[in-house]
């Protein structure tokens, strides 16, 4: 379902037809969805798309369209879910009412496992054997997931809220010091720095200094620290980025 041809091409032909709607145009959603539409799939914060939070207007449009047509809403929370943003699921922060939620990666704390959360409306239509996997629900994966959920409920989400707010303050101060950063986006410990130049020199410069960050959407530095990151580690990371951006700025000026 991804819009990115880089990921679509190797796996074609894919399920069709799929219509992509610009999230900056909420009014376009009503025109694209009918009573025959199976589902709307959207990340509450786009990950690969550049750490772009869904606007309240687009979230409201999803709720309205689904209520009017009966279309299901699937919240892709693989990156945003399980505390990453300071919320159990970021759909909650936007007032979205998903019928299904996809989760993975963070669920096992590094152990491969994924899950689909479904509403009663959807659960009533599922029978045994409709959704299965050879390794689904294996003991290692589910035990890891149970441990991660215990940690989240036991205070890790509150830790993310605190460190995430500190992270945002430090990044906004960084942006004031370096004009190459044009916007700071995201929530909690899911942050993106929109640059006005290609982000790859920043990625390379950070790695050379011992800090791992990555690039998405060409001009965005994506920052996804571990959920148990300390304030001191955040400060060291931002100081490293400060050094990197000072170098990038001098190269741009040259």
Buried (B, 14 or more C-beta within 10 A) or exposed (E): EBEEEEEBEEEEEEEEEEEEBEBEEBEBBBEBBEEEBEBBBBBBBBBBBBBBBBEEEBBBBBBBBBEEBEBBBBBBBBBBBBBBBBBBBBBBBBEBBBBBBBBBBBBBBEBEBBBEBBBEEBEEEEEEEEEEEEEEEBEEBBEBBEEBBEBBEEEBBEBBBEBBEBBBEBBEEBBEEBEBBEBBBBBBBBBBBBBEBEBEBBBEBBEEBEBEBBBBBEBBBBBBBEBEBEEEEBEEBBBBBBBBBBBBBEEBEE
